[in-house]
Amino acid sequence: MRYDLKNSQSLFKLFYVFLSLIVSVLILYGLYLIVMASQPEEITNETFSSMITENIEIEIPTEEVFAFAEAVEYPSGIETAREFDETIASKFCVLVDVDSNRILAKRNAEQKMYPASMTKIMTLIVAVENMTSLDDTFTMTYDILAPLYEADASLAGFQEHEVITIKDMLYGAILPSGADATAGLAIKIAGSEENFVRLMNEKAQQMDLHNTHFTNTSGLHDDEHYSTALDMAVILNYALQNDLCREILSTYQYTTAVTKQHPQGIALESTLFGRMYGNEVEGVTIKGGKTGFTSEAQHTMASYAEKNGKEYIVVVAHEDDRWGSVYDTFDIYEKYLN
């Protein structure tokens, strides 16, 4: 019995010594980690290479996302198109069959008018054609925001010093019609709004627009900033040839990325779908577009819709009631597609 007790005591002493060694090693290793964590990390080429793994997938925009049609021909049929009747209140308007690229109905469709924020469709086109990545960022500044607040321009809600992605500015330009977003896109992509506007006017020439000239990216009034209902229909048709532009123009709601200024992002909502569901006209689905307003332009709207598998574009402009442009759009899709 005594022999067994001595053996047990010896085994316990050995176990205690072994356990003490393990605890000591863990304590020393913990102190080592604390010291190393406090040292600045030097990243060498070998370290960087070891950080790259095949399990990390980075989404890179494809050429298809940014691709546009090589050209959109100017619609035909202006001479034979129907005239809108007196139930359509907008001063300038046009209906285009996208599939046949023919004008079905019109009123003053080639007369100069002010497009207001329909301008941002061209801004979207030029931005998408000239950007390098949706993930590129831009820091919003006071110099951009101050004059826009003073002009009472519509804004997406970006704040001074906020770091914003190109993608969020694209949605911010179209959905809530943010002039802060268009200015940010212009400076990020072209260095200045003046340079970006030059690209817009060059694009207008390439598209063979008949009577369009831009002086800014947002559509704020300027006597030299003008277009026509038919030119705006061509601009919208061109935008719809691009998957990214089509997606943005047809989006109802979108939330921007989390930033320090907006920990939950900014909830953006389409000014077009804020006034309609898109299914108000029987047999027709209004799928997207862009609204606009200035005192000089009055209410404007460019939209595209589908009926029986075919697409149509309607542009209405210079309607003195914000709901008048909506009802005109409904009436045109309802009465003039037969």
C-alpha positions as CSV (number, residue, x, y, z in Angstrom):
1,M,0.0,0.0,0.0
2,R,2.9,2.3,0.9
3,Y,4.6,1.5,-2.3
4,D,1.5,2.5,-4.4
5,L,1.2,5.8,-2.4
6,K,4.8,6.7,-3.1
7,N,4.4,6.0,-6.8
8,S,1.3,8.2,-6.9
9,Q,3.1,11.1,-5.2
10,S,5.9,10.8,-7.7
11,L,3.6,10.9,-10.7
12,F,1.7,13.9,-9.3
13,K,5.0,15.8,-8.8
14,L,6.0,15.0,-12.4
15,F,2.6,16.1,-13.7
16,Y,2.8,19.4,-11.7
17,V,6.3,20.2,-13.1
18,F,5.1,19.5,-16.6
19,L,2.0,21.7,-16.2
20,S,4.2,24.5,-14.8
21,L,6.5,24.3,-17.8
22,I,3.5,24.6,-20.2
23,V,2.0,27.6,-18.3
24,S,5.5,29.3,-18.3
25,V,5.8,28.8,-22.1
26,L,2.3,30.2,-22.7
27,I,3.0,33.3,-20.6
28,L,6.3,34.0,-22.4
29,Y,4.6,33.5,-25.8
30,G,1.8,35.9,-24.7
31,L,4.4,38.6,-23.7
32,Y,6.1,38.1,-27.1
33,L,2.8,38.7,-29.0
34,I,2.2,41.9,-27.0
35,V,5.6,43.2,-27.8
36,M,5.3,42.4,-31.5
37,A,1.9,43.9,-31.8
38,S,3.2,47.2,-30.6
39,Q,5.8,47.3,-33.3
40,P,5.0,48.9,-36.7
41,E,4.6,46.2,-39.4
42,E,7.0,46.3,-42.3
43,I,5.4,44.8,-45.4
44,T,8.0,43.3,-47.7
45,N,7.4,41.9,-51.1
46,E,7.4,38.4,-49.6
47,T,4.9,39.4,-47.0
48,F,2.6,41.0,-49.6
49,S,2.8,37.9,-51.8
50,S,1.9,35.7,-48.9
51,M,-1.2,37.9,-48.3
52,I,-2.6,37.0,-51.7
53,T,-4.8,33.9,-51.8
54,E,-6.9,32.3,-54.5
55,N,-9.9,32.5,-52.1
56,I,-10.2,36.3,-52.4
57,E,-12.4,37.3,-55.3
58,I,-12.3,40.9,-56.4
59,E,-15.1,42.0,-58.6
60,I,-13.7,43.8,-61.7
61,P,-16.2,45.6,-64.0
62,T,-16.3,43.9,-67.4
63,E,-16.2,45.6,-70.7
64,E,-19.7,44.5,-71.3
65,V,-20.9,46.5,-68.3
66,F,-19.4,49.7,-69.7
67,A,-20.1,48.9,-73.3
68,F,-22.4,51.1,-75.4
69,A,-23.8,50.7,-78.8
70,E,-21.5,52.1,-81.5
71,A,-24.3,54.4,-82.6
72,V,-28.0,55.1,-82.2
73,E,-29.5,56.4,-85.4
74,Y,-31.7,59.4,-85.2
75,P,-35.4,58.4,-85.3
76,S,-37.3,58.7,-88.6
77,G,-40.9,59.6,-89.3
78,I,-41.1,63.1,-88.1
79,E,-43.2,64.1,-91.2
80,T,-45.8,61.4,-90.7
81,A,-46.0,61.3,-86.9
82,R,-49.3,62.0,-85.3
83,E,-49.8,65.3,-83.5
84,F,-50.8,65.0,-79.8
85,D,-54.3,66.2,-79.1
86,E,-55.3,68.8,-76.5
87,T,-55.5,66.3,-73.6
88,I,-51.7,66.3,-73.6
89,A,-50.7,69.5,-71.8
90,S,-46.9,69.5,-72.1
91,K,-45.6,72.0,-74.6
92,F,-42.8,69.8,-76.0
93,C,-43.3,66.0,-76.3
94,V,-42.5,63.0,-78.4
95,L,-43.3,59.2,-78.5
96,V,-40.7,56.9,-80.2
97,D,-41.0,53.3,-81.1
98,V,-37.5,52.0,-80.0
99,D,-37.6,48.8,-82.0
100,S,-38.4,50.4,-85.3
101,N,-36.7,53.7,-84.3
102,R,-39.7,55.7,-85.6
103,I,-41.5,58.7,-84.2
104,L,-45.1,57.8,-83.6
105,A,-46.4,61.1,-82.2
106,K,-45.1,64.6,-81.4
107,R,-45.6,68.1,-80.5
108,N,-42.8,70.7,-81.0
109,A,-40.4,67.8,-80.8
110,E,-37.6,69.5,-82.6
111,Q,-38.0,72.9,-80.9
112,K,-35.4,74.1,-78.4
113,M,-36.4,73.7,-74.8
114,Y,-34.7,73.5,-71.4
115,P,-34.2,69.9,-70.3
116,A,-33.6,70.6,-66.5
117,S,-32.5,67.4,-64.8
118,M,-33.1,65.2,-67.8
119,T,-29.6,66.5,-68.5
120,K,-28.3,63.9,-66.0
121,I,-29.0,61.1,-68.5
122,M,-26.2,62.5,-70.6
123,T,-24.1,63.0,-67.5
124,L,-24.6,59.3,-66.7
125,I,-23.6,58.3,-70.2
126,V,-20.4,60.3,-70.2
127,A,-19.4,59.2,-66.7
128,V,-19.9,55.5,-67.5
129,E,-18.0,55.8,-70.8
130,N,-15.0,57.6,-69.2
131,M,-14.7,56.1,-65.7
132,T,-12.2,53.3,-64.9
133,S,-13.9,51.6,-61.9
134,L,-17.1,51.7,-60.0
135,D,-15.1,51.5,-56.8
136,D,-13.0,54.6,-57.4
137,T,-13.6,57.2,-54.8
138,F,-14.0,60.9,-54.5
139,T,-14.0,63.2,-51.5
140,M,-16.8,65.7,-51.4
141,T,-15.8,69.3,-50.7
142,Y,-17.3,72.5,-49.3
143,D,-16.5,74.3,-52.6
144,I,-18.8,71.9,-54.5
145,L,-21.7,71.9,-51.9
146,A,-21.9,75.7,-51.1
147,P,-23.0,77.0,-54.5
148,L,-25.4,74.1,-54.9
149,Y,-27.1,74.9,-51.6
150,E,-27.2,78.6,-52.6
151,A,-28.8,77.6,-56.0
152,D,-31.4,75.4,-54.2
153,A,-30.3,72.5,-56.4
154,S,-31.6,69.0,-55.7
155,L,-29.0,66.9,-53.8
156,A,-28.2,63.3,-53.0
157,G,-27.1,64.2,-49.5
158,F,-23.3,63.7,-49.6
159,Q,-21.4,65.8,-47.0
160,E,-18.2,67.7,-46.9
161,H,-15.1,65.4,-46.5
162,E,-17.3,62.3,-47.3
163,V,-15.5,59.7,-49.4
164,I,-17.9,58.4,-52.0
165,T,-17.6,55.7,-54.7
166,I,-18.2,56.3,-58.4
167,K,-21.1,53.8,-58.2
168,D,-22.8,55.7,-55.4
169,M,-22.4,59.0,-57.3
170,L,-24.0,57.5,-60.4
171,Y,-27.0,56.4,-58.5
172,G,-27.0,59.7,-56.6
173,A,-27.1,61.6,-59.9
174,I,-30.1,59.7,-61.3
175,L,-32.4,58.6,-58.5
176,P,-32.7,61.7,-56.3
177,S,-31.3,63.9,-59.1
178,G,-28.3,65.0,-57.0
179,A,-26.3,67.9,-58.3
180,D,-23.6,67.1,-55.7
181,A,-23.2,63.7,-57.3
182,T,-22.9,65.1,-60.9
183,A,-20.3,67.6,-59.8
184,G,-18.3,64.9,-58.0
185,L,-18.4,62.7,-61.0
186,A,-17.3,65.6,-63.3
187,I,-14.3,66.5,-61.1
188,K,-13.3,62.9,-60.4
189,I,-13.5,61.8,-64.1
190,A,-12.5,65.0,-66.0
191,G,-10.7,67.2,-63.5
192,S,-13.4,69.9,-63.6
193,E,-17.0,70.4,-64.5
194,E,-16.0,72.5,-67.4
195,N,-13.9,69.6,-68.8
196,F,-16.7,67.2,-68.3
197,V,-19.2,69.4,-70.0
198,R,-16.9,69.6,-73.0
199,L,-17.1,65.7,-73.1
200,M,-20.9,66.0,-73.0
201,N,-21.0,68.3,-75.9
202,E,-18.6,66.2,-77.9
203,K,-20.8,63.2,-77.2
204,A,-23.9,65.2,-78.4
205,Q,-22.0,65.8,-81.7
206,Q,-21.0,62.2,-82.0
207,M,-24.7,61.2,-81.5
208,D,-25.7,63.7,-84.2
209,L,-28.1,65.5,-82.0
210,H,-29.9,68.2,-83.9
211,N,-30.2,71.0,-81.3
212,T,-28.5,70.3,-78.0
213,H,-25.9,72.1,-76.0
214,F,-24.8,71.7,-72.3
215,T,-23.2,74.2,-69.9
216,N,-23.4,72.1,-66.8
217,T,-23.8,68.5,-65.6
218,S,-27.0,68.9,-63.5
219,G,-29.4,70.9,-65.7
220,L,-29.5,74.0,-63.6
221,H,-30.9,76.8,-65.8
222,D,-28.6,78.5,-68.3
223,D,-29.9,80.1,-71.5
224,E,-27.2,78.2,-73.4
225,H,-28.1,74.9,-71.8
226,Y,-30.8,73.4,-74.0
227,S,-32.1,70.4,-76.0
228,T,-35.2,69.2,-77.7
229,A,-37.7,66.5,-76.8
230,L,-36.5,64.4,-79.7
231,D,-32.9,64.8,-78.8
232,M,-33.6,63.8,-75.3
233,A,-35.4,60.7,-76.6
234,V,-32.2,59.8,-78.5
235,I,-30.1,60.4,-75.4
236,L,-32.3,58.1,-73.4
237,N,-32.3,55.4,-76.1
238,Y,-28.5,55.6,-76.2
239,A,-28.3,55.2,-72.4
240,L,-30.5,52.1,-72.5
241,Q,-28.0,50.3,-74.8
242,N,-25.7,50.0,-71.7
243,D,-26.6,47.5,-69.0
244,L,-25.3,49.7,-66.1
245,C,-27.1,52.8,-67.3
246,R,-30.3,50.8,-67.9
247,E,-30.1,49.3,-64.4
248,I,-29.6,52.7,-62.7
249,L,-32.4,54.4,-64.7
250,S,-34.8,51.6,-63.7
251,T,-33.9,51.5,-60.0
252,Y,-36.5,52.6,-57.5
253,Q,-34.4,52.6,-54.3
254,Y,-30.7,52.3,-53.5
255,T,-28.6,52.6,-50.4
256,T,-25.1,54.0,-50.7
257,A,-22.1,52.5,-49.0
258,V,-21.4,53.1,-45.3
259,T,-19.2,56.1,-44.5
260,K,-18.1,58.1,-41.4
261,Q,-20.7,60.7,-42.3
262,H,-23.5,58.2,-43.0
263,P,-23.0,55.0,-40.9
264,Q,-26.1,53.4,-42.4
265,G,-25.5,54.8,-45.9
266,I,-27.9,57.2,-47.7
267,A,-31.3,55.8,-48.8
268,L,-31.8,57.1,-52.3
269,E,-35.2,57.0,-54.1
270,S,-36.1,57.6,-57.7
271,T,-37.9,60.9,-58.4
272,L,-39.7,59.1,-61.2
273,F,-40.9,56.1,-59.2
274,G,-41.7,58.4,-56.3
275,R,-44.6,59.6,-58.5
276,M,-45.7,56.3,-60.0
277,Y,-45.6,52.6,-59.7
278,G,-45.1,52.1,-63.4
279,N,-48.1,49.8,-64.0
280,E,-50.8,52.5,-64.0
281,V,-51.5,52.1,-67.7
282,E,-53.1,48.8,-68.6
283,G,-50.9,46.5,-70.7
284,V,-47.9,48.9,-70.3
285,T,-45.0,48.8,-67.9
286,I,-43.1,52.0,-67.4
287,K,-39.6,50.7,-66.6
288,G,-37.5,53.7,-65.8
289,G,-36.4,57.2,-66.7
290,K,-35.6,60.6,-65.3
291,T,-37.6,63.7,-64.2
292,G,-36.5,67.3,-64.1
293,F,-37.6,70.7,-63.0
294,T,-36.5,74.3,-63.1
295,S,-38.6,77.5,-63.1
296,E,-37.7,78.1,-66.7
297,A,-38.0,74.4,-67.9
298,Q,-41.1,73.6,-65.8
299,H,-41.6,69.9,-65.2
300,T,-40.0,67.5,-67.6
301,M,-39.9,63.7,-67.8
302,A,-38.1,61.2,-70.0
303,S,-39.3,57.6,-69.6
304,Y,-39.2,54.2,-71.3
305,A,-41.9,51.5,-71.2
306,E,-42.7,48.1,-72.6
307,K,-45.9,46.9,-74.2
308,N,-46.4,43.5,-75.9
309,G,-42.6,42.9,-75.8
310,K,-41.8,46.2,-77.5
311,E,-40.1,49.2,-76.0
312,Y,-41.1,52.8,-76.3
313,I,-39.7,56.2,-75.2
314,V,-41.8,59.2,-74.1
315,V,-40.4,62.6,-73.4
316,V,-42.6,65.4,-72.1
317,A,-41.4,68.9,-71.1
318,H,-42.6,72.3,-70.0
319,E,-45.7,71.2,-68.0
320,D,-46.5,73.6,-65.1
321,D,-47.7,70.9,-62.7
322,R,-45.4,68.1,-61.4
323,W,-48.3,65.7,-61.7
324,G,-49.2,67.0,-65.2
325,S,-46.0,65.5,-66.6
326,V,-46.9,62.2,-65.0
327,Y,-50.5,62.2,-66.4
328,D,-49.3,63.3,-69.8
329,T,-46.9,60.3,-69.8
330,F,-49.7,57.9,-68.8
331,D,-52.0,59.3,-71.5
332,I,-49.4,59.0,-74.2
333,Y,-48.7,55.4,-73.4
334,E,-52.4,54.6,-73.2
335,K,-53.7,56.5,-76.2
336,Y,-50.9,56.5,-78.8
337,L,-49.5,53.0,-78.9
338,N,-52.5,51.5,-80.8
